[in-house]
Amino acid sequence: MKTALRMSLGHLCGELRFCANPSIALSESRKVAKYSAVILAIFLISSASTKASQEPQPGNIIRRVVCKSTPDQSYALYLPSSYSPARKWPLLASFDPGSRRNVLVERFKQAAEQYGYIVCGSNNSRNGPMAASADAAQAMLTDVFARFSIDEKRVYLTGFSGGARAATTIAVFLKEKVAGVIGCGAGLAVGIEPSSSLPFVYYGTVGDEDFNYPEMKQLDRALGSAGVAHRIEVFEGGHGWAPAELCQRAIEWMELQAMKSARRSRDDSFIDRLLKIAQDTAGASESSGHIYDAYLAYAQIAADFAGLRDISASERKAAQLKDSKAVKQALAKDRDQDAEQRRRLTEMFELRANAQKWTSDPQTQRPFLIDLKQLISDLKKKSEAKENSTERAIARRILSQYTIASFEQSTSFIQSKKYHLAVANLALESELMPDNWRVLYNLSCAYALNGDKRRAVETLNKAVQKGFTNAEELERNSQLDGIREEAGFKKIVEELRHKK
C-alpha cells in the first residue's frame, strides 16, 4: 500500500515545482489543489505506523538517518538530550531546496534542546517538481512517527526558499494536523491565500537584502488584514536561512501560540519573560527615535499576547504611532523600494528576453546585450558598497532575483532534458556576468549533460578561477558524470582537495 501511494504521489506531483522566485512559482503552484488528498495521506500513514526500536542517541545531531521503509530516503535528526518515549514531544520537520539539512538542524539545535523539540531535516527535498518534496515528506514523517513519541497536536513544518513554499502547501493539505509553519526566505505557495481559513499559524523570516523581502512585507500586511496569527522578522542579510537567534525566537513564538490555543499548558513565567523582552525592545526603539520599528513592536505585542496578558497599553501606543508622520513616511518608503525593484527587474528581463530572441543574429542582439551589461554593471557597483544602505539592499535584491530566475529556468530545461536550451541560457548569462563562478559552474554542468566534454572542463576551470572551491560538490554531482573520467576534471578535483 505504501509503495502504491508513493508511486501515485510521484505521478500526481511530477509537474508541480517549488521555486525561490515567486514569478516562476506562480505558474507551477496553480496545480496545487489536485494533490490535496494524496498529500493528506502522508500524515495518516505516518500516524498509523508502529513504533520502531533502536532509536538514535539523544543530545547529538545525527547527520543521516535512513528511512526504514524507503532506504533511498534519509534525514538529519536532533533529539533533545532529555528525550524519552514515555512522553509526547513536539516535532519540527524541514524542507530545504538544496537538501542542506545540517544547516537547519544546527540552526534550531539550541531551541530544540531548550524547549524539547525533535527536529528533522530531509536529505532529499529540493526545488523543482513537487514529487521530490512530497516523497521526502512522506518518507521522513512516516519514519519519524514510527521511531519516536510525537505530540500530534504540535507538529510544525519549516523550509527555506522553495522549501518554505513546499512546507506551506503540505501544511494546508494536512488540514489541522500542522500547528504552525516557519517560512524562511519565501512566503506561501502561490495559490494559497492569506485568509482566515489558513489552518496554521505562521512565522516568517527574511533578510533585508533578500529579493523576496517585498513579498514577505506584503505577506505581513495580508496576514494581518486576514486576522491570521503571524509574525514576520527581518534580519540583516540576503537569501538564506535565518540566524540561530531568530530560529530560537521562532520556536518561542510557536510555544506562545500553543499556549494560546491550549495545545500545551500555560507557563506564566515564560509568558512574562517574553512580554518583558518585547516591551523593552519597543520602548528602546521609541526612545532612540526609531518610530516605525516601535510601532511594529507595539502592534506585535498586542497581537502576540492578546488573551494572555493585558495588552491595552500596547494597543494604544500602536494606534498613536500609526498616525505619526514617521510611520507614514516609512510605509511610503517601503512602497517606493518595492516599485523600484519591480521596475528594474522588468527592464532587465525584457532586455534578456530580446537578447535570447536574437541569439542567431548577433548584430541585432548586440544593443540588448550592451544595455543589459550596463544595468548589471551599475547594480554590481552599488551592491559592493561597504556601508549598509537602501540603495545597496535594492541592488543586491535585484541581482539575486535575476540570477536565481535564470538558474531556475536552466534547471527546468535540465530536468526536462533540454540540455541545449540550458547551455544557451547559461552561456548568455556567462557573457553578462563573466566573473560569476556560480553561473560558470552551472554552465559546465549543462555542457557535460549536453555531451560537450571539452567546453565542460574548460568552463569548470574558469569557475574555479573565479572562486569555486567545493571538491565534494564535484564528486557527488551526477550532472558531471559525463566528464568524470576526463584528465582535466580529475586534475581540478585533485587541486581543490589539496587547497583545503
Number of C-alpha atoms within 10 A of each C-alpha: 7 15 10 9 17 19 14 14 23 19 12 16 23 15 15 20 26 27 28 26 20 24 11 16 20 16 13 21 23 14 16 20 13 11 18 15 12 19 23 18 17 25 21 15 17 18 17 11 15 13 14 13 9 6 11 15 14 17 15 13 19 17 17 17 20 17 20 16 13 18 10 11 22 23 28 26 27 26 26 23 14 10 19 13 12 7 10 17 23 20 27 24 25 33 31 29 24 16 20 19 23 21 15 28 24 17 18 25 25 17 22 25 19 14 15 19 27 26 28 31 32 30 25 24 30 26 23 24 19 26 23 19 28 26 23 26 26 24 27 31 25 25 26 25 22 21 20 23 19 20 16 18 18 21 21 26 26 26 26 30 29 31 32 29 31 34 31 27 24 24 25 22 22 20 14 14 19 25 22 26 29 27 31 29 28 29 35 23 25 21 16 17 14 19 14 14 11 20 18 21 20 28 24 25 26 31 24 21 27 26 29 26 24 21 17 25 19 16 21 21 13 15 21 17 12 14 15 20 17 23 20 21 18 18 14 13 16 20 23 16 22 27 16 17 12 18 23 20 15 25 21 18 19 22 22 22 21 19 17 17 13 11 16 16 11 16 11 12 9 12 17 14 10 19 18 11 11 17 16 13 16 24 18 15 18 18 11 9 11 15 22 21 18 25 26 16 23 26 21 20 22 20 19 22 19 14 11 15 14 11 18 12 12 21 18 14 17 21 14 11 20 18 11 13 11 16 19 13 12 14 12 12 13 14 14 12 17 17 13 15 17 14 12 17 17 13 13 20 15 14 21 22 11 15 22 17 12 14 14 10 11 11 10 14 18 14 14 20 20 14 15 20 19 13 16 19 14 12 20 17 12 17 22 12 12 8 8 12 13 13 13 19 23 24 24 25 24 26 20 19 20 18 16 17 19 21 20 17 17 24 19 18 18 20 13 9 13 16 22 17 17 27 23 17 20 24 20 20 20 20 14 19 18 15 15 18 22 18 24 28 24 24 28 30 30 30 30 23 24 20 15 15 21 15 16 27 25 15 22 25 20 19 23 17 12 16 12 18 19 13 17 11 12 21 13 10 11 12 18 22 15 17 22 19 10 13 10 17 19 15 12 17 18 11 12 16 13 8 8 8
